[in-house]
Amino acid sequence: MPDENNQRLENKKTSIKTILLVEDDSVIAELLIQMITQETHYQVFSVPDGLERVPTIMLSVNAPLQEIKRRKIMCMRKPFDMYKLLETIHKLLV
């Protein structure tokens, strides 16, 4: 039984959810990070200008095309082919 309990604890440790916080005011960002990490079990990363610096692929049935063009991000319509998604990820990160 102890091994089973240890395995459950390990599984919980590895399934921590992550939040990407986009906030251009560093004081507000720090306040939000503290609040979220103190009140939840989520991991928080903060960036000041978001999608311009973070490789992004939007997966959507009804994508907002003007916003995608304005932000210059990649988009794939749902349903999507898994191999095309993996290829797109590779192209985006290389």
N, C-alpha and C positions, 0 to 999 in steps of 0.2 A: 503493500500500500504506500509506503513512503516514496518509492520511485514514481508511482503514478501521481502523487500529489506534487512532487518536484517537477514533473513534466507539465502539469497544468500551470504551475507558476511560471515556468519557462515560456509556455505558449502565451500567457498573458503579457509577459515582458516584451515579447517580440511583436505584439500586435498593437503597439502604441500608434494612435492616429496623429497625423501631422497637419498643422494649419499653416498656410502661407498668408501672412498678414501684410497687406500693402497699405502703407501709411506714410505720407511724405513729411509729417511733423514728428520728429524724433521723440519729443516729450510724450506725445499722445501714444506713439508706438510703444515706448517703454512701459507706460501705464497699462496699456492693453495686454502686453506680454505678461507683466506681473500678475494682472487680474486673472488672465486665462490659465496660467500655469499654477497659480495658487488655488484656484477654484475647480480645476479639472485635471484630468490625467493626460491631456494633450501636449504634444511637443509643438512649439511655435517658432517659426522662422519669420523674420521681418525684412522687407525690402522697401526702399523709399519710392520706387517708381514702377514696380511690378512687371507687367508683361513685356516691357521693352528689354529687360535684362534676363528674364527667365524664359528658357525655351518652352513654348506653349503649343499644345495641340488641342483644339476644341473639338469635342465629339458631340454632335447635336443633330436632331431631326430637323429642327427649324433654326438654323444658324443665322445670327444677325449679320448679314453680309457687309453692311456699311461699317459696322464696328470691327469686323475682322480685317477689312481693308485698311481702316484707319490705324489700327494697332499693328498691322503687318504680322499677323499670326497665322499659323496653319490651321486648317479646318478639314474634318472628315465628316461626312454625313452618316448617320446611323440608318440602317444597320451597316456595319463596315466589315471588311475582310481583315481577319487578324494578321495575315501576312503583310497586307498593305500597311496596316498600322505599325507593325514592327519595322518595315522598310522606311516609313515616314519618320519614326523615332530615330532610326540610324542616320538618315539624311540630316535631320535637325541637329543632331549632336556631333556630327563629324565636321 
